[in-house]
Amino acid sequence: MTPGIDAARKAGIAFDIHEYDHDPAAASYGLEAAEKLGVPAEQVFKTLVVDAGGALVVAILPVNETLNLKKIARAAGAKKAAMADSKRVERSSGYVLGGVSPLGQKRALATYLDASADELDSIYVSAGRRGLEIALAPADLLAITRGSLADLCNS
């Protein structure tokens, strides 16, 4: 198991685990997950760690969307934001890039889930390694991460 799955179990929420054979040559881990799991890309969410005014924050958005850095900065109450350095992300989260889960991170960070998730019964997020996804209700994800809904995408 992964820390992400352990966090979901400990929280006592309903969730499903989905595993697939990850292709290291895949251009996009998230789009690969959607394709191999046979679910719409709008339902599979990627976890990005962002430096917002010096503080790390988590942005969770559909894999077919692009993060708007101005929007995540605004949500986090910062003047500007940039993608966090990969080594900093791995140290903070305890996960490798491409397998960063919003659940069970080593350090709890302020977390923002794209508002589009509110329209879905369940979403898929990384369970903590490439090729492993966890499906859960957006409200449960927000409860576990103490997250907030925010408009995060460029579209």
N, C-alpha and C positions, 0 to 999 in steps of 0.2 A: 504494500500500500504506500501511498504518498502522504505527505503532511496535508495536502488539500483534501484528500478523501477522509483522512482521520478527522479533520476539522468539521466536515459535513456530518460524519457519524456522531461526533461529540455533540453537535448542535441538535441532533435528533430530527433532522429534516428528511423529507422524501427526496431521493435522487437516484439516478441510474448511471452506471459506468459504461462507457463505450470505448472499445479498444480497436485499433486498426493498424495495419502494417505501414509504418511511416517510411516514406521514401526520402532519404537524405538529400536527394537531388531536387526535391520539390521546390518550386519558385516561391510558394507561399504556404506556410504551415497551416494557416487558417483555412484557405480555400481548399487545400488538400483534405483537411478534416471534413469539410462540408461535402466534398465530392465522395470521399470514401465511406462516409456515414449515410449518404443519401438524403441529406437534409438541406433546406434552403440556406444559402450563405447568410441571409439576414437573421438566421436563428443561431448561427455559430459566432461567438464573440471572442475577440482577441484581447489579451491583457498587455497593456503598455505601461511602462513606468516612465514618468516624466519629472524633470526638474522644474518645479514651479517656484521661482523666486528663492532658490537655494534649498527648498524642501522637496523631498521625493513624494509624489502622489501617484496613484494608480488610475488609469483610464481604461474602461472596458467598453468596447464598441464592436459592431458587426465587422466580420473579416473582410467584407466587400466595401468597406468605407475607409476614409482617410481621416485621421484625427486633425481637428482644427486647434492649433496650439493657442490661439487667442481665446477660444472658448474654454479650454481646460484651465488656462491661466485665470480667466474670469471666475470660473467655478471654484477654483482653489483660493481666490482672493489675492492673487499675485499679479504683478505688472506684466510679466512675460513668462513664457515657458519654452522649454526645449527638451528634446528626447534625452533621457538620462544616459550616461556612459554605461556601456554593457557590463563592465566589471563592477561598477557600483550597483547596477540592477541585480546581478548575480549574488553579490555580498549581502545586499539588503533583503532579497526575497528568499534566498536559499535554493533557487531554481536556475537552470540553464536557459538561455534565450531559446525561444521556440517551444518552451515547456513551462513558461511562467504562469502559475495559477494565481487567481486573485484570492484563493483560499489557502490558509496554512502558511502564510509567509512568515519568515523569521522575525521581521519587524512589521508591526501593524502600521499601515500607511493610510492617510486619507484616501478614500476610494470613491470614484465617480463612475456610474453606469449610464451609458447613453440612454436617453429617454425613450428611444424606440423599443427597448426591452419591455417597457410597461404595457405594450400592446400584445405581448406574447405570453402564452401559458408556461412555456419552459424555454430555456436557452442552454446552449452548450458552451462551456468554458474549459480551458485546459485543466486537467486533474493533477498536473504537476510533472508531466514528462511528455515528450513528443510521442504521438500515437495513442494518447489516453485522454479522453474527454469525460466530463461529468455534466449530466443534464439535470437542471434544477429550476425551480420557479424563481423568477427575478426577485420577488419579494424576499425569498429565503436568502438569496445571495446578498441582498442589501442588509438583511438582518445580521448575517454572520460577519460581514465586513464592516458593519456600521457605516455603510455607504449611502450616497445620495444620487438621485437621478439628476442628469444634466444633459443639455444639448451639446454634444461633443464633436459632431461630424461636419465635414465640409459641405455635404449635400444639403 
